[in-house]
Amino acid sequence: MTTEDAVIRLEAKLGSLARTGRTAMVCFYVRGQDDDLAALARAGDADLIVGVVIVREVAGADGKATE
């Protein structure tokens, strides 16, 4: 049971994936604001529900698509 409900939004890139049967270990490299990274570190001691949204292209500050 979690003691804190929060949505933490981070920019992430898949680092590695190891799979054995129906179990997988997924590692991400993440980038975000200091308070979001601190909240992620605190959440590591609790049960986590992780949602991943995959975006192929993101518009940069200049309006051009980046990957």
C-alpha positions as MATLAB code, in Angstrom:
seq = 'MTTEDAVIRLEAKLGSLARTGRTAMVCFYVRGQDDDLAALARAGDADLIVGVVIVREVAGADGKATE';
ca = [
       0.000    0.000    0.000;
       1.336    3.416   -0.900;
       1.407    6.306    1.511;
       1.646    8.978   -1.172;
      -0.263    9.230   -4.434;
       1.535   11.276   -7.055;
       2.044   11.456  -10.779;
       5.700   11.910  -11.683;
       6.401   12.908  -15.272;
       9.892   12.236  -16.546;
      11.559   12.069  -19.924;
      12.922    8.542  -20.294;
      14.860    6.326  -22.661;
      14.950    2.543  -22.426;
      18.271    1.437  -20.956;
      17.884   -2.334  -20.886;
      15.381   -5.166  -20.784;
      15.982   -8.642  -19.375;
      13.210  -11.204  -19.571;
      12.679  -14.626  -18.018;
       9.317  -16.178  -18.847;
       6.582  -13.764  -17.782;
       8.907  -11.675  -15.606;
      10.982   -8.778  -16.897;
      13.413   -6.257  -15.477;
      13.181   -2.949  -17.311;
      15.671   -0.127  -16.754;
      15.213    3.441  -17.980;
      17.472    6.456  -18.126;
      15.330    9.369  -16.929;
      15.587   13.140  -16.997;
      13.361   15.513  -15.093;
      13.058   18.300  -12.584;
      14.837   17.913   -9.231;
      11.573   17.568   -7.298;
      10.297   14.860   -9.699;
      13.539   12.887   -9.394;
      13.378   13.189   -5.592;
       9.763   11.949   -5.635;
      10.851    8.988   -7.787;
      13.584    8.133   -5.277;
      11.044    8.250   -2.426;
       8.616    6.070   -4.390;
      11.268    3.375   -4.730;
      10.526    2.237   -1.175;
       6.841    1.617   -1.943;
       4.745   -0.366   -4.398;
       4.904    1.253   -7.819;
       2.456    1.407  -10.666;
       4.297    2.602  -13.748;
       2.617    3.831  -16.896;
       4.678    4.296  -20.038;
       3.619    6.477  -22.956;
       5.781    5.985  -26.038;
       6.133    9.048  -28.249;
       8.086    8.641  -31.472;
       8.443   12.342  -32.275;
       8.417   15.353  -30.000;
       8.331   18.965  -31.137;
      11.331   20.942  -29.894;
      11.346   24.571  -28.835;
      11.855   25.584  -32.467;
       8.792   23.573  -33.576;
      10.821   20.962  -35.451;
      10.229   17.271  -34.755;
      12.936   15.466  -32.801;
      13.348   11.840  -31.767;
];
